[in-house]
Amino acid sequence: MSRTLGKTLLLTVPSILLLGIGSGWISRASESNRWYAALDKPWFVPPGWAFPVAWTTLYILMGVALALVLDARGAPGRGRAIGLFATQLLLNLSWSPLFFGLHQVRIALTVLIAMAVMVAITITLFRRIRPLAGWLLLPYLAWLCLASALNWEIARLNPDAETLVHGEPRGQITR
């Protein structure tokens, strides 16, 4: 590993990881979120512990992939690839606040679909610059496909998700 790649890794991996964790923390993205707990969920929703494990792993892989491309100075298409990566990362960081914080399930789904398309293109661009960088993003794309299916089903099962009273179970009679 080159010295510059090592330094770049020390910048990109913690930065992306902290941004991702921060986005989730700000929006209270977890099973303990009362609004989320009140939603009907599809049968294939992973257990709660899987989300932080998956996202931590994915953010680390994203940081390594980005570092590899950043280290490829002078590579054709590098600027475009980095720009597209940054754009999808901004969308990524907006998803948790949209979904968990603002309860905008359908808008969050649109963001996920846009992210998946951008990540697929980013994979192609990264692979042209550093093949390993593209391969490292494949688990991220797979997770985005699962997240999109989950988000779709939550929207379908909860047509009133945006107006669901924060933490109030469905069908509860209140006075």
Contact map, one row per residue, 1 for C-alpha under 8 A:
1110110000000000000000000000000000000000000000000000000000000000000000000000000000000000000000000000000000000000000000000000000000000000000000000000000000000000000000000000000
1111110000000000000000000000000000000000000000000000000000000000000000000000000000000000000000000000000000000000000000000000000000000000000000000000000000000000000000000000000
1111111000000000000000000000000000000000000000000000000000000000000000000000000000000000000000000000000000000000000000000000000000000000000000000000000000000000000000000000000
0111111100000000000000000000000000000000000000000000000000000000000000100000000000000000000000000000000000000000000000000000000000000000000000000000000000000000000000000000000
1111111110000000000000000000000000000000000000000000000000000000001100100000000000000000000000000000000000000000000000000000000000000000000000000000000000000000000000000000000
1111111111000000000000000000000000000000000000000000000000000000000000000000000000000000000000000000000000000000000000000000000000000000000000000000000000000000000000000000000
0011111111100000000000000000000000000000000000000000000000000000000000000000000000000000000000000000000000000000000000000000000000000000000000000000000000000000000000000000000
0001111111110000000000000000000000000000000000000000000000000000001001100000000000000000000000000000000000000000000000000000000000000000000000000000000000000000000000000000000
0000111111111000000000000000000000000000000000000000000000000011001000000000000000000000000000000000000000000000000000000000000000000000000000000000000000000000000000000000000
0000011111111100000000000000000000000000000000000000000000000000000000000000000000000000000000000000000000000000000000000000000000000000000000000000000000000000000000000000000
0000001111111110000000000000000000000000000000000000000000000000000000000000000000000000000000000000000000000000000000000000000000000000000000000000000000000000000000000000000
0000000111111111000000000000000000000000000000000000000000000011011000000000000000000000000000000000000000000000000000000000000000000000000000000000000000000000000000000000000
0000000011111111100000000000000000000000000000000000000000111111001000000000000000000000000000000000000000000000000000000000000000000000000000000000000000000000000000000000000
0000000001111111110000000000000000000000000000000000000000010010000000000000000000000000000000000000000000000000000000000000000000000000000000000000000000000000000000000000000
0000000000111111111000000000000000000000000000000000000000000010000000000000000000000000000000000000000000000000000000000000000000000000000000000000000000000000000000000000000
0000000000011111111100000000000000000000000000000000000000110110000000000000000000000000000000000000000000000000000000000000000000000000000000000000000000000000000000000000000
0000000000001111111110000000000000000000000000000000000100110010000000000000000000000000000000000000000000000000000000000000000000000000000000000000000000000000000000000000000
0000000000000111111111000000000000000000000000000000000000000000000000000000000000000000000000000000000000000000000000000000000000000000000000000000000000000000000000000000000
0000000000000011111111100000000000000000000000000000000000000000000000000000000000000000000010000000000000000000000000000000000000000000000000000000000000000000000000000000000
0000000000000001111111110000000000000000000000000000001000100000000000000000000000000000000110000000000000000000000000000000000000000000000000000000000000000000000000000000000
0000000000000000111111111000000000000000000000000000000000000000000000000000000000000000000000000000000000000000000000000000000000000000000000000000000000000000000000000000000
0000000000000000011111111100000000000000000000000000000000000000000000000000000000000000000000000000000000000000000000000000000000000000000000000000000000000000000000000000000
0000000000000000001111111110000000000000000000000000000000000000000000000000000000000000000011011000000000000000000000000000000000000000000000000000000000000000000000000000000
0000000000000000000111111111110000000000000000000000000000000000000000000000000000000000000000011000000000000000000000000000000000000000000000000000000000000000000000000000000
0000000000000000000011111111100000000000000000000000000000000000000000000000000000000000000000000000000000000000000000000000000000000000000000000000000000000000000000000000000
0000000000000000000001111111100000000000000000000000000000000000000000000000000000000000000000001000000000000000000000000000000000000000000000000000000000000000000000000000000
0000000000000000000000111111100000000000000000000000000000000000000000000000000000000000000000011001100000000000000000000000000000000000000000000000000000000000000000000000000
0000000000000000000000011111110110000000000000000000000000000000000000000000000000000000000000000001100000000000000000000000000000000000000000000000000000000000000000000000000
0000000000000000000000011111111110000000000000000000000000000000000000000000000000000000000000010001100000000000000000000000000000000000000000000000000000000000000000000000000
0000000000000000000000010001111110010000000000010000000000000000000000000000000000000000000000000000000000000000000000000000000000000000000000000000000000000000000000000000000
0000000000000000000000000000111111011000000000010000000000000000000000000000000000000000000000000000000000000000000000000000000000000000000000000000000000000000000000000000000
0000000000000000000000000001111111011000000000000000000000000000000000000000000000000000000000000000000000000000000000000000000000000000000000000000000000000000000000000000000
0000000000000000000000000001111111111000000000000000000000000000000000000000000000000000000000000001000000000000000000000000000000000000000000000000000000000000000000100000000
0000000000000000000000000000001111111100000000000000000000000000000000000000000000000000000000000000000000000000000000000000000000000000000000000000000000000000000001110000000
0000000000000000000000000000000011111110000000000000000000000000000000000000000000000000000000000001000000000000000000000000000000000000000000000000000000000000000111110000000
0000000000000000000000000000011111111110000000000000000000000000000000000000000000000000000000000001000000000000000000000000000000000000000000000000000000000000000000100000000
0000000000000000000000000000001111111110000000000000000000000000000000000000000000000000000000000000000000000000000000000000000000000000000000000000000000000000000000100000000
0000000000000000000000000000000001111111000000000000000000000000000000000000000000000000000000000000000000000000000000000000000000000000000000000000000000000000000000111100000
0000000000000000000000000000000000111111100000000000000000000000000000000000000000000000000000000000000000000000000000000000000000000000000000000000000001000100100000000000000
0000000000000000000000000000000000000111110000000000000000000000000000000000000000000000000000000000000000000000000000000000000000000000000000000000000001001100000000000000000
0000000000000000000000000000000000000011111010000000000000000000000000000000000000000000000000000000000000000000000000000000000000000000000000000000010011001000000000000000000
0000000000000000000000000000000000000001111110000000000000000000000000000000000000000000000000000000000000000000000000000000000000000000000000000000010011001000000000000000000
0000000000000000000000000000000000000000111110000000000000000000000000000000000000000000000000000000000000000000000000000000000000000000000000000000000000000000000000000000000
0000000000000000000000000000000000000000011111000000000000000000000000000000000000000000000000000000000000000000000000000000000000000000000000000000010000000000000000000000000
0000000000000000000000000000000000000000111111100000000000000000000000000000000000000000000000000000000000000000000000000000000000000000000000000000010000000000000000000000000
0000000000000000000000000000000000000000000111110110000000000000000000000000000000000000000000000000000000000000000000000000000000000000000000000000000000000000000000000000000
0000000000000000000000000000000000000000000011111110000000000000000000000000000000000000000000000000000000000000000000000000000000000000000000000000000000000000000000000000000
0000000000000000000000000000011000000000000001111111000000000000000000000000000000000000000000000000000000000000000000000000000000000000000000000000000000000000000000000000000
0000000000000000000000000000000000000000000000111111100000000000000000000000000000000000000000000000000000000000000000000000000000000000000000000000000000000000000000000000000
0000000000000000000000000000000000000000000001111111110000000000000000000000000000000000000000000000000000000000000000000000000000000000000000000000000000000000000000000000000
0000000000000000000000000000000000000000000001111111111000000000000000000000000000000000000000000000000000000000000000000000000000000000000000000000000000000000000000000000000
0000000000000000000000000000000000000000000000011111111100000000000000000000000000000000000000000000000000000000000000000000000000000000000000000000000000000000000000000000000
0000000000000000000000000000000000000000000000001111111110000000000000000000000000000000000000000000000000000000000000000000000000000000000000000000000000000000000000000000000
0000000000000000000000000000000000000000000000000111111111000000000000000000000000000000000000000000000000000000000000000000000000000000000000000000000000000000000000000000000
0000000000000000000100000000000000000000000000000011111111100000000000000000000000000000000000000000000000000000000000000000000000000000000000000000000000000000000000000000000
0000000000000000100000000000000000000000000000000001111111110000000000000000000000000000000000000000000000000000000000000000000000000000000000000000000000000000000000000000000
0000000000000000000000000000000000000000000000000000111111111000000000000000000000000000000000000000000000000000000000000000000000000000000000000000000000000000000000000000000
0000000000000000000000000000000000000000000000000000011111111100000000000000000000000000000000000000000000000000000000000000000000000000101100000000000000000000000000000000000
0000000000001001100100000000000000000000000000000000001111111110000000000000000000000000000000000000000000000000000000000000000000000000000000000000000000000000000000000000000
0000000000001101100000000000000000000000000000000000000111111111000000000000000000000000000000000000000000000000000000000000000000000000000000000000000000000000000000000000000
0000000000001000000000000000000000000000000000000000000011111111100000000000000000000000000000000000000000000000000000000000000000000001100000000000000000000000000000000000000
0000000000001001000000000000000000000000000000000000000001111111110000000000000000000000000000000000000000000000000000000000000000000001100100000000000000000000000000000000000
0000000010011111100000000000000000000000000000000000000000111111111000000000000000000000000000000000000000000000000000000000000000000000000000000000000000000000000000000000000
0000000010011000000000000000000000000000000000000000000000011111111100000000000000000000000000000000000000000000000000000000000000001001000000000000000000000000000000000000000
0000000000000000000000000000000000000000000000000000000000001111111110000000000000000000000000000000000000000000000000000000010000011101100000000000000000000000000000000000000
0000000000010000000000000000000000000000000000000000000000000111111111000000000001001000000000000000000000000000000000000000000000001000000000000000000000000000000000000000000
0000100110011000000000000000000000000000000000000000000000000011111111100000000000000000000000000000000000000000000000000000000000000000000000000000000000000000000000000000000
0000100000000000000000000000000000000000000000000000000000000001111111110000000000000000000000000000000000000000000000000000000001001000000000000000000000000000000000000000000
0000000000000000000000000000000000000000000000000000000000000000111111111000010001000000000000000000000000000000000000000000010011001000000000000000000000000000000000000000000
0000000100000000000000000000000000000000000000000000000000000000011111111000010001000000000000000000000000000000000000000000000000000000000000000000000000000000000000000000000
0001100100000000000000000000000000000000000000000000000000000000001111111000000000000000000000000000000000000000000000000000000000000000000000000000000000000000000000000000000
0000000000000000000000000000000000000000000000000000000000000000000111111110010000000000000000000000000000000000000000000000000011000000000000000000000000000000000000000000000
0000000000000000000000000000000000000000000000000000000000000000000011111110010000000000000000000000000000000000000000000000000000000000000000000000000000000000000000000000000
0000000000000000000000000000000000000000000000000000000000000000000000011111010000000000000000000000000000000000000000000000000000000000000000000000000000000000000000000000000
0000000000000000000000000000000000000000000000000000000000000000000000011111110000000000000000000000000000000000000000000000000010000000000000000000000000000000000000000000000
0000000000000000000000000000000000000000000000000000000000000000000000000111110000000000000000000000000000000000000000000000000010000000000000000000000000000000000000000000000
0000000000000000000000000000000000000000000000000000000000000000000000000011111110000000000000000000000000000000000000000000100010000000000000000000000000000000000000000000000
0000000000000000000000000000000000000000000000000000000000000000000011011111111111000000000000000000000000000000000000000000110010000000000000000000000000000000000000000000000
0000000000000000000000000000000000000000000000000000000000000000000000000000111111100000000000000000000000000000000000000000000000000000000000000000000000000000000000000000000
0000000000000000000000000000000000000000000000000000000000000000000000000000111111110000000000000000000000000000000000000000000000000000000000000000000000000000000000000000000
0000000000000000000000000000000000000000000000000000000000000000000000000000111111111000000000000000000000000000000000000100110000000000000000000000000000000000000000000000000
0000000000000000000000000000000000000000000000000000000000000000010011000000011111111100000000000000000000000000000000000000000000000000000000000000000000000000000000000000000
0000000000000000000000000000000000000000000000000000000000000000000000000000001111111110000000000000000000000000000000000000000000000000000000000000000000000000000000000000000
0000000000000000000000000000000000000000000000000000000000000000000000000000000111111111000000000000000000000000000001000100000000000000000000000000000000000000000000000000000
0000000000000000000000000000000000000000000000000000000000000000010000000000000011111111100000000000000000000000000001100100000000000000000000000000000000000000000000000000000
0000000000000000000000000000000000000000000000000000000000000000000000000000000001111111110000000000000000000000000000000000000000000000000000000000000000000000000000000000000
0000000000000000000000000000000000000000000000000000000000000000000000000000000000111111111000000000000000000000000000000000000000000000000000000000000000000000000000000000000
0000000000000000000000000000000000000000000000000000000000000000000000000000000000011111111100000000000000000000011001100000000000000000000000000000000000000000000000000000000
0000000000000000000000000000000000000000000000000000000000000000000000000000000000001111111110000000000000000000000000000000000000000000000000000000000000000000000000000000000
0000000000000000000000000000000000000000000000000000000000000000000000000000000000000111111111000000000000000000000000000000000000000000000000000000000000000000000000000000000
0000000000000000000000000000000000000000000000000000000000000000000000000000000000000011111111100000000000000011001000000000000000000000000000000000000000000000000000000000000
0000000000000000000100000000000000000000000000000000000000000000000000000000000000000001111111110000000000000011001000000000000000000000000000000000000000000000000000000000000
0000000000000000001100100000000000000000000000000000000000000000000000000000000000000000111111111000000000000000000000000000000000000000000000000000000000000000000000000000000
0000000000000000000000100000000000000000000000000000000000000000000000000000000000000000011111111100000000000000000000000000000000000000000000000000000000000000000000000000000
0000000000000000000000000000000000000000000000000000000000000000000000000000000000000000001111111110000000010011000000000000000000000000000000000000000000000000000000000000000
0000000000000000000000110010100000000000000000000000000000000000000000000000000000000000000111111111100000000000000000000000000000000000000000000000000000000000000000000000000
0000000000000000000000110110000000000000000000000000000000000000000000000000000000000000000011111111110000000000000000000000000000000000000000000000000000000000000000000000000
0000000000000000000000000000000000000000000000000000000000000000000000000000000000000000000001111111111110110000000000000000000000000000000000000000000000000000000000000000000
0000000000000000000000000000000000000000000000000000000000000000000000000000000000000000000000111111111110010000000000000000000000000000000000000000000000000000000000000000000
0000000000000000000000000011100010110000000000000000000000000000000000000000000000000000000000011111111100000000000000000000000000000000000000000000000000000000000000000000000
0000000000000000000000000011100000000000000000000000000000000000000000000000000000000000000000011111111000000000000000000000000000000000000000000000000000000000000000000000000
0000000000000000000000000000000000000000000000000000000000000000000000000000000000000000000000001111111100000000000000000000000000000000000000000000000000000000010000000000000
0000000000000000000000000000000000000000000000000000000000000000000000000000000000000000000000000111111110000000000000000000000000000000000000000000000000000000110000000000000
0000000000000000000000000000000000000000000000000000000000000000000000000000000000000000000000000111011111110000000000000000000000000000000000000000000000000000110000000000000
0000000000000000000000000000000000000000000000000000000000000000000000000000000000000000000000000110001111111000000000000000000000000000000000000000001001100000110000000000000
0000000000000000000000000000000000000000000000000000000000000000000000000000000000000000000000000000000111111100000000000000000000000000000000000000001100100000000000000000000
0000000000000000000000000000000000000000000000000000000000000000000000000000000000000000000000000100000111111110000000000000000000000000000000000000000000000000000000000000000
0000000000000000000000000000000000000000000000000000000000000000000000000000000000000000000000100110000111111111000000000000000000000000000000000000001000000000000000000000000
0000000000000000000000000000000000000000000000000000000000000000000000000000000000000000000000000000000011111111100000000000000000000000000000000001001100000000000000000000000
0000000000000000000000000000000000000000000000000000000000000000000000000000000000000000000000000000000001111111110000000000000000000000000000000000000000000000000000000000000
0000000000000000000000000000000000000000000000000000000000000000000000000000000000000000001100100000000000111111111000000000000000000000000000000000000000000000000000000000000
0000000000000000000000000000000000000000000000000000000000000000000000000000000000000000001100100000000000011111111100000000000000000000000000010011000000000000000000000000000
0000000000000000000000000000000000000000000000000000000000000000000000000000000000000000000000000000000000001111111110000000000000000000000000000001000000000000000000000000000
0000000000000000000000000000000000000000000000000000000000000000000000000000000000000001000000000000000000000111111111000000000000000000000000000000000000000000000000000000000
0000000000000000000000000000000000000000000000000000000000000000000000000000000000000001001100000000000000000011111111100000000000000000000000010000000000000000000000000000000
0000000000000000000000000000000000000000000000000000000000000000000000000000000000000000000000000000000000000001111111110000000000000000000010011000000000000000000000000000000
0000000000000000000000000000000000000000000000000000000000000000000000000000000000000000000000000000000000000000111111111000000000000000000000000000000000000000000000000000000
0000000000000000000000000000000000000000000000000000000000000000000000000000000000011001000000000000000000000000011111111100000000000000000000000000000000000000000000000000000
0000000000000000000000000000000000000000000000000000000000000000000000000000000000001001000000000000000000000000001111111110000000000000100010000000000000000000000000000000000
0000000000000000000000000000000000000000000000000000000000000000000000000000000000000000000000000000000000000000000111111111000000000000000010000000000000000000000000000000000
0000000000000000000000000000000000000000000000000000000000000000000000000000000000000000000000000000000000000000000011111111100000000000000000000000000000000000000000000000000
0000000000000000000000000000000000000000000000000000000000000000000000000000000010011000000000000000000000000000000001111111110000000100000000000000000000000000000000000000000
0000000000000000000000000000000000000000000000000000000000000000000000000000000000000000000000000000000000000000000000111111111000001110110000000000000000000000000000000000000
0000000000000000000000000000000000000000000000000000000000000000000000000000000000000000000000000000000000000000000000011111111100000100000000000000000000000000000000000000000
0000000000000000000000000000000000000000000000000000000000000000000000000000110010000000000000000000000000000000000000001111111110000100000000000000000000000000000000000000000
0000000000000000000000000000000000000000000000000000000000000000100010000000010010000000000000000000000000000000000000000111111111101100000000000000000000000000000000000000000
0000000000000000000000000000000000000000000000000000000000000000000000000000000000000000000000000000000000000000000000000011111111111110000000000000000000000000000000000000000
0000000000000000000000000000000000000000000000000000000000000000000000000000000000000000000000000000000000000000000000000001111111100000000000000000000000000000000000000000000
0000000000000000000000000000000000000000000000000000000000000000000010010011110000000000000000000000000000000000000000000000111111101000000000000000000000000000000000000000000
0000000000000000000000000000000000000000000000000000000000000000000110010000000000000000000000000000000000000000000000000000011111111100000000000000000000000000000000000000000
0000000000000000000000000000000000000000000000000000000000000000000000000000000000000000000000000000000000000000000000000000011111111110000000000000000000000000000000000000000
0000000000000000000000000000000000000000000000000000000000000000100000000000000000000000000000000000000000000000000000000000001001111111000000000000000000000000000000000000000
0000000000000000000000000000000000000000000000000000000000000001110110000000000000000000000000000000000000000000000000000010011011111111100000000000000000000000000000000000000
0000000000000000000000000000000000000000000000000000000000000000100000000000000000000000000000000000000000000000000000000111111001111111110000000000000000000000000000000000000
0000000000000000000000000000000000000000000000000000000000000000000000000000000000000000000000000000000000000000000000000010001000111111110000000000000000000000000000000000000
0000000000000000000000000000000000000000000000000000000000001101100000000000000000000000000000000000000000000000000000000000000000011111111100000000000000000000000000000000000
0000000000000000000000000000000000000000000000000000000001001100100000000000000000000000000000000000000000000000000000100010000000001111111110000000000000000000000000000000000
0000000000000000000000000000000000000000000000000000000000000000000000000000000000000000000000000000000000000000000000000010000000000111111111000000000000000000000000000000000
0000000000000000000000000000000000000000000000000000000001000000000000000000000000000000000000000000000000000000000000000000000000000001111111100000000000000000000000000000000
0000000000000000000000000000000000000000000000000000000001000100000000000000000000000000000000000000000000000000000000000000000000000001111111110000000000000000000000000000000
0000000000000000000000000000000000000000000000000000000000000000000000000000000000000000000000000000000000000000000100110000000000000000111111111000000000000000000000000000000
0000000000000000000000000000000000000000000000000000000000000000000000000000000000000000000000000000000000000000000000000000000000000000011111111100000000000000000000000000000
0000000000000000000000000000000000000000000000000000000000000000000000000000000000000000000000000000000000000000000000000000000000000000001111111110000000000000000000000000000
0000000000000000000000000000000000000000000000000000000000000000000000000000000000000000000000000000000000000001001100000000000000000000000111111111000000000000000000000000000
0000000000000000000000000000000000000000000000000000000000000000000000000000000000000000000000000000000000000000000100000000000000000000000011111111100000000000000000000000000
0000000000000000000000000000000000000000000000000000000000000000000000000000000000000000000000000000000000000000000000000000000000000000000001111111110000000000000000000000000
0000000000000000000000000000000000000000000000000000000000000000000000000000000000000000000000000000000000000001000000000000000000000000000000111111111000000000000000000000000
0000000000000000000000000000000000000000000000000000000000000000000000000000000000000000000000000000000000001001100000000000000000000000000000011111111100000000000000000000000
0000000000000000000000000000000000000000000000000000000000000000000000000000000000000000000000000000000000000000000000000000000000000000000000001111111110000000000000000000000
0000000000000000000000000000000000000000110110000000000000000000000000000000000000000000000000000000000000000000000000000000000000000000000000000111111111000000000000000000000
0000000000000000000000000000000000000000000000000000000000000000000000000000000000000000000000000000000011011000000000000000000000000000000000000011111111100000000000000000000
0000000000000000000000000000000000000000000000000000000000000000000000000000000000000000000000000000000001001000000000000000000000000000000000000001111111110000000000000000000
0000000000000000000000000000000000000000110000000000000000000000000000000000000000000000000000000000000000000000000000000000000000000000000000000000111111111000000000000000000
0000000000000000000000000000000000000011110000000000000000000000000000000000000000000000000000000000000010000000000000000000000000000000000000000000011111111100000000000000000
0000000000000000000000000000000000000000000000000000000000000000000000000000000000000000000000000000000011000000000000000000000000000000000000000000001111111110100000000000000
0000000000000000000000000000000000000000000000000000000000000000000000000000000000000000000000000000000000000000000000000000000000000000000000000000000111111110000000000000000
0000000000000000000000000000000000000001110000000000000000000000000000000000000000000000000000000000000000000000000000000000000000000000000000000000000011111110000000000000000
0000000000000000000000000000000000000011000000000000000000000000000000000000000000000000000000000000000000000000000000000000000000000000000000000000000001111111100000000000000
0000000000000000000000000000000000000000000000000000000000000000000000000000000000000000000000000000000000000000000000000000000000000000000000000000000000111111110000000000000
0000000000000000000000000000000000000000000000000000000000000000000000000000000000000000000000000000000000000000000000000000000000000000000000000000000000000111111100000000000
0000000000000000000000000000000000000010000000000000000000000000000000000000000000000000000000000000001110000000000000000000000000000000000000000000000000100111111100000000000
0000000000000000000000000000000000000000000000000000000000000000000000000000000000000000000000000000011110000000000000000000000000000000000000000000000000000011111100000000000
0000000000000000000000000000000000000000000000000000000000000000000000000000000000000000000000000000000000000000000000000000000000000000000000000000000000000001111110000000000
0000000000000000000000000000000000100000000000000000000000000000000000000000000000000000000000000000000000000000000000000000000000000000000000000000000000000001111111110000000
0000000000000000000000000000000000100000000000000000000000000000000000000000000000000000000000000000000000000000000000000000000000000000000000000000000000000000001111110000000
0000000000000000000000000000000001100000000000000000000000000000000000000000000000000000000000000000000000000000000000000000000000000000000000000000000000000000000111110000000
0000000000000000000000000000000011111100000000000000000000000000000000000000000000000000000000000000000000000000000000000000000000000000000000000000000000000000000111111000000
0000000000000000000000000000000001100100000000000000000000000000000000000000000000000000000000000000000000000000000000000000000000000000000000000000000000000000000111111101000
0000000000000000000000000000000000000100000000000000000000000000000000000000000000000000000000000000000000000000000000000000000000000000000000000000000000000000000000111111000
0000000000000000000000000000000000000100000000000000000000000000000000000000000000000000000000000000000000000000000000000000000000000000000000000000000000000000000000011111000
0000000000000000000000000000000000000000000000000000000000000000000000000000000000000000000000000000000000000000000000000000000000000000000000000000000000000000000000001111100
0000000000000000000000000000000000000000000000000000000000000000000000000000000000000000000000000000000000000000000000000000000000000000000000000000000000000000000000011111110
0000000000000000000000000000000000000000000000000000000000000000000000000000000000000000000000000000000000000000000000000000000000000000000000000000000000000000000000000011111
0000000000000000000000000000000000000000000000000000000000000000000000000000000000000000000000000000000000000000000000000000000000000000000000000000000000000000000000000001111
0000000000000000000000000000000000000000000000000000000000000000000000000000000000000000000000000000000000000000000000000000000000000000000000000000000000000000000000000000111
